[in-house]
Amino acid sequence: MPTCFAPGCKSGYRNGYSTSRHFFGPPNDPTEFKRWEQALHRKDKKLTAKCKVCDIDFEDDEIVKHYHHVVAGQEILIARGKWELAPGAIPRLFPALPPHISTPKLS
């Protein structure tokens, strides 16, 4: 199981959160990758393409959890097995981060 790269997050670790999590890799676009680096603000580790960040570190509207279909004018939602990030999604919630530690503002 992957472990979460977000500061303070214990998802994926043995003593971490017990509920199942969805993990996402950083974007391939260099500009978006830099925004992730800035948002995650880790001085002890470098963000790489193999790093993963879990769903609790993203805004809910930045995660695509359903397939959307329109059948006979009615919208049908089907749950996705594998969630995806919406374009431009940036990890910014960090609920496991102690409140006295500030997170950087994104430019």
N, C-alpha and C positions, 0 to 999 in steps of 0.2 A: 504494500500500500504506500502511496506517496505521502510525503509530509509537507505541511504548508510552510511556505517561505515567508509569509507575513510576520511582522514583528510581534512576538508574544503569543502567537497562535500555536496551539498544541494538536491541531487536527492531524491525524495520521500517526501520531506517536502513541506508544503503549499506554501511557497514563493520560492521554488526551481525551477529547470529546468522544462519547460513546455512540452518538448517532452517526449514521453513514453520511459522508460528505461528498460533494462533487468537486473535482479539482480541474483547474484550467492552467494551461501553459501561457507564457507571455506571447505577445503578438510578434509576428515576423517583421512588420514594418519598423524600421529603425527609429522613426520619430515617436511612434506609440511605445516602443520598447523603452526609450528614454523616459517617457512619462511614467511608465510603470516603475522604473528605477527610482525616479524622484518621489513617487508616491509611497513606495515601500520603505525607502530611507534606511537601508541596512548598511551599517559601517563594518560589521563583522563578517559579512558574506557578500559575494558578488552575484547579482542576478544573471542566470544563464538561460539558454533555451530549454534546458532540462528541468528547471525549477517549476514548481506548481504552487498555485494559490487557491485556497478553498472558497466555496460559495459564500461563507459567512462574512467575507471581507469585501463583498460587492453589494451595491444597492440592488434591491430586488428587481427593479425595472431594467437592470443591465443584464439580466440572465434570461435567456430564452428557454422556458421550461415546457412549452407546448408547441405542437404543430398546429397551425391555423388553416382551416379549410372552409370554404363556403360551398354549401350544398343546397340547391334549391332556394337560394337567398338567405339561408340560415348559417351562421358561423358555428363551426364545429371545432372544439379543442380536443386534441389527443395528446396525452402526456408523453413527453420524450423520455426515452431510456437514458440517453446521454444529453445532458444540458449543454448549451452553447452560450458564449458571451455575445452580447449585442455589439455591433461595431462601435469602437471608441470607448468601451468599458474600461474603467480604471479601478483597481482595488483602493478603497478609501475608508472602509468602516473600522477595521481592527478592534473588535470588541474585547479582545484579550489583552490589549495594551493598557498598562496602568494609566490612570487619568493624569498623573503628574508628568508623564512623558508626552511632549507635544509632537504632532505630526506636521510635516512641512506643507505649506500652501502650494498648490499646483499652479504653474504659470500658463 
